[in-house]
Amino acid sequence: MPVLYKINLDFGSPTIRNRVEDSGWGDNYYKVITKEKQYSAFNIGDPNRPFIEDPFCDENLTDRKSWKKCYEIAGQIIRGEVEDPTDGANHYYDESIDTPYWANEKTFKIKINTLFFHRL
């Protein structure tokens, strides 16, 4: 599994669970992850969107193995088997992009590798 996938799944995915538990983002995982402009892979036009719609849309064995691992990690997070390393964060962004308008010292929780986590 590519490192970026691992980082986002292990550290980014708890933000989804935290949003479900907050109830302000949707009352289930589907509503949270598909809410417009929240998780970029679900946005129309995002280059990763075809893999969201059909994880096996190509014959790349590495992608298929990565999808299976993602599925396993997601199940563990939903079942509460993965501890939240983000201290309850419900937002995150990578240092490779400009700081989002919502990120500030008051909402900041933790930085893990290249990801900044915030609770709004």
N, C-alpha and C positions, 0 to 999 in steps of 0.2 A: 504494500500500500504506500503510495507516495506520502512523504512527510506532511505536505500541506493538507491532504485529506485527513491524516491522523490528527493533526493539530486542530483542525476545524471540528472534527467529530468529537474528539475527547473533550475539548474545551468550549467549542461553540454550541454544541448540542444542549448542554444544560441551560443555556439561555432560553431555549424553546420550552423546556419543562418549566422553567421559572415563569415564563409568560403565561403558560396554561394555568399555573397555580395562582398567578396574579389576577386572573379573570378579566383584566381590561383589554386583553389582546384577542380573545376568543376563548370559548369554553372547551376546546379540544385541540389536539395537535394539528389536525388538518386546517382548521381555521387560522391557527397561529402561523403556520409556515406558509400558507398561501395568501395571507393578508398582503395587499398590494404594497410593493416597495419595501418589504421588510427583510426577506431573505432572498438575495439576488438570484440564486439559481432558479427560483420559481417565477421570476419576472419574464413576461413575454419579451422575446428578443435576446435574452441572455444566451450566450453560447452553450451553457450547461443545461438549458431547458430541455433539449431533446433527450438527455440522459435521465431527467426527472420523469418525463412522460413515458419513456421506455428504456429502462436501465440496460437492456440488452440490445440496443439499437445497432450495435456494431459487433464485430467478431473478435474484438480485442480481449484476450484472455485476462490480461492485467486488469482491465476495467471491470470485467465480470467478477474477478476475485475481490476487487476493491468494493464493488457494490454489495457483495455478500458480507464482507466485513462491516460495511456501513450499516447494513440491515441488522446485524448482530448487536452492534454498539447501540443503535437506536432502541432496540428492544430492551437492552439492559438499562438504558436511561429511563425509558417509560416505566419499567418495573421497579425503579428506584434502587437498582443494583450498583449504580455508578455514583460515587460521591461527587458532589459539586465543587470543583476546584475554583469556581469563580466567585464565591462568597455571595451567591444570590443574584448575580448580574442578569439583566434581561436584555442587554444590548452589548454589542462588541464591534470593533473595527480593527483592521490591520494597519500597522504603521506605514504601509506603502501608499495609503490614501491620505488626503487632507483630513484633518480632524473634523468630524461632523459637528453641526451646530449644537447638538444635544449633549455633547461630551464636555464636561467641566470637572473641576476639582471636587465639587460637592457630590457628584454622581459616581466618581471614579471608585472602583473596588480593587482591581488588581491588574497587573500586566503579566502575561504568560507568553514567553517567547516574543513574537511580534504582534500579539493581540492585546488590545486594551479593552477591559471589561468595565461596564457601568451599570448601575441600577437607577432607572428613572422612576 
